[in-house]
């Protein structure tokens, strides 16, 4: 234990990081070594997108640095490449580095995949706010979201891992306003990946102007969510059946939903002529 954070054993017998102030465990049940690849790395096809010969870096917004698990998993994919390909620029957003600082300690590093060069990268990020190799840049954006999303020198996001604490613990980051701030900071081809499949989360994304689809399952989640600027970039966009469930939901809206939220979502371009989603 160190200050506000503590390494704990999950019900799945994995080591994970607990934020004692917030009262939530990062990557609960199966732990970060299993969940980070399943929820974020594999669905976002980082390896495939880095194999491109596009000159501009692939910019990844890691929203919720925590113990560094999602960022370091993407970092390892980039660093493991044999061919040059596209550069990866990871931008990690958080209001504290306490979780990463505890995770990189010698007793915890193996449990959080922060040994060797990965640990060196994490320590450099903690010390200077930046780490750079021939293939990867990792930058820290420290402060309160969504304010820190705007005005950075890293360019618009191509991929987003939205791994903030739950709406119960951090409601501000699951609002229409938060996702509107994110949308302004995204490139047209962006994919936004989040663990939350809550109706209110999907409604907030739609009201912010994203198209929204169902993401795959993982060891701890039966379904996740993927958002994009364009409906055609989603493999499983929400359809009429979801709209029907929205009308019956007991918790359909984010806290800042407008009074005409239902009519706005029904008029969303995503639902024009689309087929029902399972």
Buried (B, 14 or more C-beta within 10 A) or exposed (E): EEEBBBBBEBEBEBBBBBBEEBEBBBBBBBBBBBBBBBBBBBBBEBBEBBBEEEEEBBBBBBBBBBBBBBBBBBBBBBBEBEEEBBBBBBBBBBEBBBBBBBBBEEEBBEBBBBEEEBBBBBBBBBEEBEBEBEBBBBBBBEEEBBEBBEEBEBEBBBBBBBBBBBBEEBBBBBBBBBBBBBBEBBBEEBBBBBBBBBBBBBBBBBBBBBBBBBBBEBEBBEEBBBBBBEBEBBEEBBBEEBBEEBEEBEEBBBEBBEEEBBEBBEEBEBBEEBEEBE
